[in-house]
Amino acid sequence: MRVSVVTGCHGGMGRSICATLKAAGDHVIGIDHPDTSAGSDGPDRFLPCDLSDLGAVAELLPQFDRDEPVGCLVNCAGLYERKAIFDLSLDDFDRVLAVNLRAPFLLSQRVARRMAKVGQGAIVNIASINGKLGSPMVPYGASKAGLIGLTKSLAKTLAPYGIRVNAIAPGTIRTPMAEGVDPVQMERQMYNVPMDRWGEPEEIASVVAFLASDASSYMTGAVVDVAGGWMS
Ligand SMILES: NC(=O)c1ccc[n+]([C@@H]2O[C@H](COP(=O)([O-])OP(=O)(O)OC[C@H]3O[C@@H](n4cnc5c(N)ncnc54)[C@H](O)[C@@H]3O)[C@@H](O)[C@H]2O)c1
């Protein structure tokens, strides 16, 4: 049975990704902040970790050397900081970058070591169209652009080891994160969406399942927009 690891497993998209990978037959290990809890679609096993805390991440990583090798990693945990540009502190910037970019790098590097030994593996990063377009939430836009760069760079370096690395760039998806966005900004955003509706978490999870499976065996370094036509 393939072992999959999903970060942000208790979030709107994370729950759906866990449920979809479990339905495909994977044993799913979920990671999320210790203050969160599972709903009905929890992972098979939960590892609490504050991904903004480098010490906590360092304690978590050796776990992946001991247990069954990971076949699939989905970096889904993410957060934003809403403060306007002149109110942002360095701590605000660092916290967003730590969760959205540093943690995916550290986790990918760790699980890829053992994927390389077996000669196969899939990593899927949940970026955002804000990584391509920029965002009024500056650290968020910068972190997601970085995650797209990380995806392409890892794809290049890990391809010789049989490891594929792809990203999804979601538009607006119905989760607690999108529900927290300023309604005026949201209305402006929707103006750009030809399908004229939000996406559902299941519409991301199905693409994750595809990118994590052999059905996408010739894809690596791709950034797949799942955004109702926003980028068309
Ligand atoms: N919802 C959208 O419209 C949308 C659009 C584009 C991209 N995304 C991205 O999709 C991913 C999933 O977001 P979502 O929409 O499900 O939002 P969500 O807020 O429901 O889920 C985010 C998850 O990340 C976890 N997380 C945040 N900080 C953490 C930390 N310090 N340590 C560990 N876990 C932490 C949260 O606990 C939560 O479970 C994120 O990376 C987000 O940036 C979302």
The ligand as a Tripos MOL2 file, in Angstrom:
@<TRIPOS>MOLECULE
LIG
   44    48     1     0     0
SMALL
NO_CHARGES

@<TRIPOS>ATOM
      1 N1         -8.9710   28.3130   -0.8930 N.am      1 LIG1
      2 C1         -8.4730   28.9690   -1.9120 C.2       1 LIG1
      3 O1         -9.1770   29.7430   -2.5710 O.2       1 LIG1
      4 C2         -7.0450   28.7630   -2.3170 C.ar      1 LIG1
      5 C3         -6.6230   29.2900   -3.5450 C.ar      1 LIG1
      6 C4         -5.3150   29.0840   -3.9520 C.ar      1 LIG1
      7 C5         -4.4460   28.3550   -3.1640 C.ar      1 LIG1
      8 N2         -4.8740   27.8610   -1.9690 N.ar      1 LIG1
      9 C6         -3.9100   27.0830   -1.1920 C.3       1 LIG1
     10 O2         -4.4620   25.8150   -0.8970 O.3       1 LIG1
     11 C7         -3.8540   25.2900    0.2770 C.3       1 LIG1
     12 C8         -4.9390   24.7540    1.1860 C.3       1 LIG1
     13 O3         -5.6880   25.8650    1.6650 O.3       1 LIG1
     14 P1         -7.2490   25.7740    2.0300 P.3       1 LIG1
     15 O4         -7.9440   26.6130    1.0640 O.co2     1 LIG1
     16 O5         -7.6390   24.3760    2.2560 O.co2     1 LIG1
     17 O6         -7.2330   26.6090    3.3840 O.3       1 LIG1
     18 P2         -7.4740   26.1440    4.8820 P.3       1 LIG1
     19 O7         -7.1900   27.3590    5.6780 O.co2     1 LIG1
     20 O8         -8.7700   25.4540    5.0150 O.co2     1 LIG1
     21 O9         -6.3100   25.0570    5.0990 O.3       1 LIG1
     22 C9         -4.9780   25.4080    5.3250 C.3       1 LIG1
     23 C10        -4.3970   24.3760    6.2570 C.3       1 LIG1
     24 O10        -3.0100   24.7170    6.5160 O.3       1 LIG1
     25 C11        -2.7710   24.5280    7.8840 C.3       1 LIG1
     26 N3         -1.6990   25.3640    8.3970 N.ar      1 LIG1
     27 C12        -1.6480   26.7280    8.4060 C.ar      1 LIG1
     28 N4         -0.5820   27.1290    9.1220 N.ar      1 LIG1
     29 C13         0.0380   26.0040    9.5720 C.ar      1 LIG1
     30 C14         1.1730   25.7680   10.3720 C.ar      1 LIG1
     31 N5          1.8830   26.7780   10.9120 N.pl3     1 LIG1
     32 N6          1.5310   24.4980   10.6480 N.ar      1 LIG1
     33 C15         0.8170   23.4550   10.1560 C.ar      1 LIG1
     34 N7         -0.2860   23.6140    9.3870 N.ar      1 LIG1
     35 C16        -0.6640   24.8840    9.1110 C.ar      1 LIG1
     36 C17        -4.0840   24.9590    8.5510 C.3       1 LIG1
     37 O11        -4.1780   24.4810    9.9050 O.3       1 LIG1
     38 C18        -5.1160   24.3610    7.6190 C.3       1 LIG1
     39 O12        -5.4750   23.0580    7.9880 O.3       1 LIG1
     40 C19        -3.0250   26.4160    0.8630 C.3       1 LIG1
     41 O13        -1.6720   26.2260    0.5590 O.3       1 LIG1
     42 C20        -3.5680   27.6460    0.1570 C.3       1 LIG1
     43 O14        -2.6100   28.6720    0.0780 O.3       1 LIG1
     44 C21        -6.1330   28.0550   -1.5220 C.ar      1 LIG1
@<TRIPOS>BOND
     1     1     2 1
     2     2     3 2
     3     2     4 1
     4     4     5 ar
     5     4    44 ar
     6     5     6 ar
     7     6     7 ar
     8     7     8 ar
     9     8     9 1
    10     8    44 ar
    11     9    10 1
    12     9    42 1
    13    10    11 1
    14    11    12 1
    15    11    40 1
    16    12    13 1
    17    13    14 1
    18    14    15 2
    19    14    16 1
    20    14    17 1
    21    17    18 1
    22    18    19 2
    23    18    20 1
    24    18    21 1
    25    21    22 1
    26    22    23 1
    27    23    24 1
    28    23    38 1
    29    24    25 1
    30    25    26 1
    31    25    36 1
    32    26    27 ar
    33    26    35 ar
    34    27    28 ar
    35    28    29 ar
    36    29    30 ar
    37    29    35 ar
    38    30    31 1
    39    30    32 ar
    40    32    33 ar
    41    33    34 ar
    42    34    35 ar
    43    36    37 1
    44    36    38 1
    45    38    39 1
    46    40    41 1
    47    40    42 1
    48    42    43 1
@<TRIPOS>SUBSTRUCTURE
     1 LIG1         1 GROUP 0 **** ****
